[in-house]
């Protein structure tokens, strides 16, 4: 299982989204909330919708009919889930 140092801050996530051209919604965060909604490209052009908690680093979302969370260790081996983990967390070197 991949190890991570920490979760990324809201500023880091927003900067990544802008840099990578990933659509996001920061309306809740801008109004004093703790969440960002991020829309990532998924497998076979299936969009991934993620609600990311900027305080805890936990997330949950949907990829087609699959519902997932940051706690789904059984998804670690899927390439799209690994990319998503790297998006939201800082990997250990």
C-alpha positions as CSV (number, residue, x, y, z in Angstrom):
1,X,0.0,0.0,0.0
2,X,1.3,3.4,-0.9
3,X,2.2,5.8,2.0
4,X,1.6,9.5,2.2
5,X,3.1,12.3,4.3
6,X,-0.1,14.4,4.5
7,X,-3.1,15.6,2.7
8,X,-2.9,18.6,0.4
9,X,-4.3,21.9,1.5
10,X,-7.2,23.7,-0.3
11,X,-4.7,26.1,-1.9
12,X,-2.6,23.2,-3.2
13,X,-5.7,21.4,-4.6
14,X,-7.0,24.6,-6.3
15,X,-3.5,25.3,-7.7
16,X,-3.3,21.8,-9.1
17,X,-6.8,22.1,-10.6
18,X,-5.9,25.3,-12.4
19,X,-2.5,24.0,-13.5
20,X,-3.9,20.7,-14.9
21,X,-7.1,22.2,-16.3
22,X,-9.3,20.2,-13.9
23,X,-12.7,21.6,-13.2
24,X,-13.6,22.3,-9.5
25,X,-16.2,24.1,-7.5
26,X,-15.0,26.0,-4.4
27,X,-18.3,27.7,-3.6
28,X,-18.7,25.9,-0.3
29,X,-15.1,26.5,0.6
30,X,-15.3,30.2,-0.3
31,X,-18.4,30.6,2.0
32,X,-16.3,29.3,5.0
33,X,-16.9,25.6,4.5
34,X,-14.4,22.8,4.5
35,X,-15.1,21.2,1.2
36,X,-14.1,21.4,-2.4
37,X,-15.8,19.6,-5.3
38,X,-13.4,18.3,-7.9
39,X,-14.3,16.7,-11.2
40,X,-11.4,14.4,-12.4
41,X,-11.2,12.5,-15.6
42,X,-11.7,8.8,-15.0
43,X,-11.3,5.5,-16.8
44,X,-12.9,5.2,-20.2
45,X,-13.9,8.9,-20.1
46,X,-16.1,8.3,-17.1
47,X,-16.0,11.4,-14.9
48,X,-15.1,11.2,-11.3
49,X,-16.9,13.5,-8.9
50,X,-15.1,14.0,-5.6
51,X,-16.1,15.9,-2.4
52,X,-12.8,16.6,-0.6
53,X,-12.6,17.8,3.0
54,X,-9.8,20.3,3.2
55,X,-9.5,19.9,7.0
56,X,-9.3,16.1,7.4
57,X,-8.2,15.2,3.9
58,X,-10.9,12.6,3.6
59,X,-12.9,12.4,0.4
60,X,-15.7,10.4,-1.2
61,X,-17.3,10.4,-4.6
62,X,-18.6,8.6,-7.6
63,X,-17.0,7.1,-10.7
64,X,-19.9,5.9,-12.8
65,X,-21.9,3.4,-10.6
66,X,-19.0,3.0,-8.2
67,X,-19.2,4.9,-4.9
68,X,-15.8,5.3,-3.1
69,X,-14.1,7.0,-0.3
70,X,-10.5,7.7,0.8
71,X,-10.9,4.7,3.1
72,X,-11.4,2.1,0.2
73,X,-8.1,0.3,0.5
74,X,-9.4,-2.4,-1.9
75,X,-9.2,0.2,-4.7
76,X,-5.5,1.0,-4.2
77,X,-4.4,-1.2,-7.1
78,X,-6.7,0.6,-9.7
79,X,-4.7,3.1,-11.7
80,X,-7.4,5.8,-11.6
81,X,-7.6,5.5,-7.8
82,X,-3.8,5.8,-7.4
83,X,-3.8,8.9,-9.6
84,X,-6.5,10.4,-7.4
85,X,-4.6,9.5,-4.2
86,X,-1.6,11.3,-5.6
87,X,-3.8,14.3,-6.5
88,X,-5.1,14.7,-2.9
89,X,-2.1,13.5,-0.9
90,X,1.6,14.2,-0.8
91,X,3.4,10.9,-1.4
92,X,6.3,9.7,0.8
93,X,9.5,9.9,-1.2
